[in-house]
Amino acid sequence: MRIVLIRHFKVKHKFPHFCDSKNYDIEFLKYENADLIPNCLATSSNHFSICYSSTSKRAKETAKKVFKKKIITTNELSEVPIKAIFSTKLKIPFILWNILNRIAWHFNSKNTPETKNQTKKRAIQFLSKLNKNEDKNILIVSHRFFLLTLQREILRMGFIGKKIFSPKNGKFYTFENKQ
């Protein structure tokens, strides 16, 4: 069995350098609906037996570009939700918002929409549904933070593959089960 992960294509959206908590949340809503910039790293392939995709627009559009058969969409592959962890009118650097929010997620803060433990549980739940007998070459289209969590669980299942530290948009990452 082989599992191939791909992060959705790059999104046409420029985040501001500074923003308050309300605008931080608004920027992510804009990002959710922005157009894609397809890249040449991933090309259409029919050697996959099945394709699973996040339900987000950017993941579904990426899946359609690289897989020409029926695509199964699921919320289980959605990105780790991001929302400002505190309310302020003070404009702080956008990158600092990202760092603070991901630190809060990492430490299972109740101020995040989903904790690290909940994300891990969602990844395990998705992987437990894969039909290991029929699905030999599985393509999974998802998002940066969720792919990192999914990868950890795939490696724990005994799969072998090059470890991903920062998934590039539109690049295939292959994990094989040697059994």
GITA-V800563 format. One line per field, one symbol per residue. burial: b if it has 24 or more other C-alpha atoms within 12 Angstrom, else e. A space follows every 10 residues. Layout:
burial=???
This chain:
burial=bbbbbbbbbb beeeeeeebb bebbbebbee ebeeebebee ebeeeeebbb bbbbbbbbbb bbbbbbbeee bbbbbbbbbb bbbbbeeeee eeebeebbeb bbebbeeeee ebebbbebbb ebbbebbeeb eeeeeebbbb bbbbbbbbbb bbbbbeeeeb eeebeebbbb bbbbbbeee
